[in-house]
Amino acid sequence: MNVQKTLVIVLLITMSLSLLGTYSSLQRISGLKSLTGAWENGTTTRGSVNLTISQLVNINFTQDRVNFGAGFVTPGLAACQLETNTANPSCGWTYTTPRSALTLENQGNANVKLNLSNLNYSQSFIGGTNPGYAWSWNDPENDALQNTCARAAPVNVINEDTFVNISATNEVLNSSSQICSMFNASDSNDVINISFRLLIPSDAVAETGKFDTWTATVVAV
């Protein structure tokens, strides 16, 4: 074999080894791309987002006082009527702006059944001859479809915008008095107002600090 033939054979062997090495390298790179997801025909992977929203049952008197102030019945009159959300009466009391009603808001994320009760469920805390003590509720968000306060049909369910007398013989408020069978938690329908009408007789005994306490109780529905 001459020198020229020997060089050709060596060159062919070298080229074959180079091609084999290149193929091997490409196979390794292909496997690496498959593992990293860079290869267009590789596998698909997914992530997830998870959370739990807990139930919160929470109501609050955001307006928690009705203060009619001090006064006496104008001499010559039999009585003086005080009412929330009305102007100054002309019978002895001199508050210059209407007294706000109690405002109750469902601040949780659960619809609830609402019961109301009060401490002095008679007019006796006012005193005098034929005193008057009445209450009513309404939906200030003007919910015509009763979404704020849905009402079932027990005897003591109180209709909206209806003043009801509170007396020893008509205990419309007690621990079982259901006002709303479903008090809504939606931000657009979650408020009710509780208003009052008091009749103060001219012979009511003078006394400082006459008051009544109202309690709202709810359970999730």
C-alpha positions as CSV (number, residue, x, y, z in Angstrom):
1,M,0.0,0.0,0.0
2,N,1.5,3.3,-1.0
3,V,1.5,6.4,1.2
4,Q,-1.3,8.1,-0.8
5,K,-3.8,5.3,-0.2
6,T,-2.8,5.1,3.5
7,L,-3.7,8.8,3.9
8,V,-7.1,8.4,2.2
9,I,-8.0,5.5,4.5
10,V,-6.9,7.4,7.6
11,L,-8.9,10.4,6.5
12,L,-12.1,8.3,5.9
13,I,-11.7,6.7,9.4
14,T,-11.3,10.1,11.0
15,M,-14.4,11.5,9.3
16,S,-16.4,8.5,10.4
17,L,-15.4,8.9,14.0
18,S,-16.2,12.6,13.8
19,L,-19.7,11.9,12.4
20,L,-20.3,9.3,15.1
21,G,-19.3,11.8,17.8
22,T,-21.5,14.5,16.4
23,Y,-24.5,12.1,16.4
24,S,-23.9,11.1,20.0
25,S,-23.7,14.7,21.1
26,L,-26.9,15.6,19.3
27,Q,-28.7,12.7,21.1
28,R,-27.5,13.9,24.5
29,I,-28.6,17.5,23.8
30,S,-32.0,16.1,22.6
31,G,-32.5,14.3,25.9
32,L,-31.5,17.4,27.9
33,K,-34.1,19.5,26.0
34,S,-36.8,17.0,26.7
35,L,-36.1,17.1,30.4
36,T,-36.1,20.9,30.6
37,G,-39.3,21.3,28.5
38,A,-37.5,23.2,25.8
39,W,-38.1,20.5,23.2
40,E,-41.2,21.3,21.2
41,N,-42.5,17.8,21.5
42,G,-41.8,17.5,25.3
43,T,-44.1,16.9,28.2
44,T,-46.7,19.3,29.8
45,T,-46.7,20.3,33.4
46,R,-49.2,22.2,35.5
47,G,-49.3,24.3,38.7
48,S,-52.3,25.0,41.0
49,V,-53.7,27.8,43.2
50,N,-55.7,26.7,46.3
51,L,-57.4,28.6,49.1
52,T,-60.3,28.1,51.6
53,I,-62.7,31.0,52.4
54,S,-64.1,30.5,56.0
55,Q,-67.6,31.4,57.0
56,L,-67.9,34.6,59.1
57,V,-71.1,35.3,61.0
58,N,-70.9,38.9,62.1
59,I,-73.5,41.6,62.6
60,N,-72.9,45.1,64.0
61,F,-74.9,48.1,65.1
62,T,-73.0,50.7,63.1
63,Q,-75.4,53.3,64.5
64,D,-75.9,52.1,68.1
65,R,-77.6,55.0,69.9
66,V,-80.8,56.9,69.7
67,N,-80.6,59.9,72.0
68,F,-83.7,62.0,72.4
69,G,-82.0,64.2,75.0
70,A,-83.8,65.9,77.9
71,G,-87.1,67.7,77.9
72,F,-90.6,68.0,79.4
73,V,-94.1,68.2,78.0
74,T,-95.2,71.7,77.2
75,P,-97.7,72.9,79.9
76,G,-101.3,72.4,78.7
77,L,-100.5,69.4,76.4
78,A,-101.4,65.8,77.4
79,A,-98.3,64.3,75.9
80,C,-95.3,64.8,73.6
81,Q,-94.5,62.4,70.7
82,L,-90.8,61.8,69.9
83,E,-89.9,59.9,66.7
84,T,-86.6,59.0,65.0
85,N,-85.9,60.5,61.6
86,T,-88.4,63.4,62.2
87,A,-87.9,67.0,62.9
88,N,-87.9,68.7,66.3
89,P,-91.4,68.2,68.0
90,S,-93.2,71.4,69.1
91,C,-94.1,70.0,72.5
92,G,-91.2,70.5,74.8
93,W,-88.1,68.7,73.4
94,T,-85.5,70.9,71.7
95,Y,-83.2,68.7,69.6
96,T,-82.3,70.6,66.5
97,T,-81.7,67.7,64.1
98,P,-83.7,64.4,63.7
99,R,-82.6,61.6,65.9
100,S,-81.1,58.7,63.8
101,A,-82.5,55.2,64.0
102,L,-80.4,52.3,65.0
103,T,-78.6,50.8,62.0
104,L,-77.9,47.1,61.9
105,E,-75.5,45.7,59.3
106,N,-74.6,42.1,58.3
107,Q,-70.8,42.5,58.0
108,G,-70.0,38.8,57.6
109,N,-70.1,36.7,54.5
110,A,-73.0,34.4,55.6
111,N,-76.8,34.9,55.3
112,V,-78.3,34.7,58.8
113,K,-81.6,34.4,60.6
114,L,-82.1,37.6,62.6
115,N,-83.9,37.8,66.0
116,L,-84.4,41.0,68.0
117,S,-85.1,41.4,71.7
118,N,-85.2,44.4,74.1
119,L,-84.8,44.8,77.8
120,N,-87.9,46.9,78.5
121,Y,-90.6,45.3,76.5
122,S,-93.3,47.5,78.1
123,Q,-93.7,51.3,78.3
124,S,-93.2,51.2,82.1
125,F,-89.7,52.7,81.8
126,I,-91.3,55.9,80.5
127,G,-93.9,56.2,83.2
128,G,-97.0,58.4,83.5
129,T,-100.5,57.9,82.2
130,N,-100.8,56.0,78.9
131,P,-97.2,56.2,77.7
132,G,-96.4,55.0,74.2
133,Y,-93.4,53.0,73.0
134,A,-93.4,51.6,69.4
135,W,-90.8,50.4,67.0
136,S,-90.5,49.6,63.3
137,W,-87.8,48.6,60.8
138,N,-87.1,49.4,57.2
139,D,-84.6,48.7,54.5
140,P,-82.7,51.9,53.6
141,E,-81.3,50.3,50.5
142,N,-84.8,50.2,49.0
143,D,-84.9,46.5,48.3
144,A,-88.4,45.9,46.8
145,L,-87.7,42.2,46.4
146,Q,-87.0,41.6,50.1
147,N,-83.4,40.5,49.4
148,T,-82.1,42.3,52.5
149,C,-84.6,40.8,54.9
150,A,-86.7,37.9,53.7
151,R,-89.5,37.1,56.1
152,A,-91.1,33.8,56.8
153,A,-94.7,33.5,58.2
154,P,-94.6,33.1,62.0
155,V,-97.3,35.2,63.9
156,N,-94.7,37.6,65.3
157,V,-93.1,38.6,62.0
158,I,-93.1,42.4,61.8
159,N,-93.8,44.0,58.4
160,E,-91.5,46.7,57.1
161,D,-92.3,50.4,57.9
162,T,-95.0,49.3,60.4
163,F,-94.8,50.8,63.9
164,V,-95.7,48.1,66.5
165,N,-96.5,48.9,70.1
166,I,-94.4,47.3,72.8
167,S,-96.4,46.4,75.9
168,A,-96.5,43.9,78.7
169,T,-99.4,42.2,77.0
170,N,-98.0,42.4,73.5
171,E,-94.4,41.2,73.8
172,V,-93.6,41.4,70.2
173,L,-89.9,41.2,71.1
174,N,-88.4,38.3,72.9
175,S,-85.7,35.7,72.4
176,S,-87.7,33.9,69.8
177,S,-88.9,37.0,67.8
178,Q,-87.8,36.4,64.2
179,I,-87.4,39.6,62.2
180,C,-85.7,38.2,59.1
181,S,-85.7,34.5,58.2
182,M,-82.8,35.5,56.0
183,F,-80.7,38.7,56.6
184,N,-78.6,39.1,53.5
185,A,-74.7,39.4,53.6
186,S,-74.4,41.0,50.2
187,D,-72.8,44.4,50.4
188,S,-75.6,46.0,48.4
189,N,-78.4,44.5,50.6
190,D,-77.1,44.1,54.1
191,V,-78.5,47.0,56.2
192,I,-81.7,47.6,58.2
193,N,-82.8,50.5,60.3
194,I,-84.7,50.2,63.5
195,S,-86.9,53.3,64.3
196,F,-88.8,54.3,67.4
197,R,-91.8,56.4,68.4
198,L,-92.3,57.4,72.0
199,L,-95.3,59.1,73.6
200,I,-94.3,61.0,76.8
201,P,-97.3,61.8,79.1
202,S,-97.3,65.1,80.8
203,D,-97.4,63.3,84.2
204,A,-94.3,61.2,83.5
205,V,-92.1,61.3,86.6
206,A,-88.8,63.2,86.1
207,E,-85.9,60.8,86.1
208,T,-82.4,60.9,84.6
209,G,-81.1,58.1,82.4
210,K,-84.3,56.4,81.2
211,F,-83.1,53.8,78.7
212,D,-83.8,50.5,76.9
213,T,-81.3,48.0,75.5
214,W,-81.8,46.2,72.2
215,T,-80.1,43.0,71.3
216,A,-79.7,41.4,67.9
217,T,-79.0,37.6,67.7
218,V,-78.3,35.7,64.5
219,V,-77.5,32.2,63.3
220,A,-76.2,31.2,59.9
221,V,-78.8,29.8,57.4
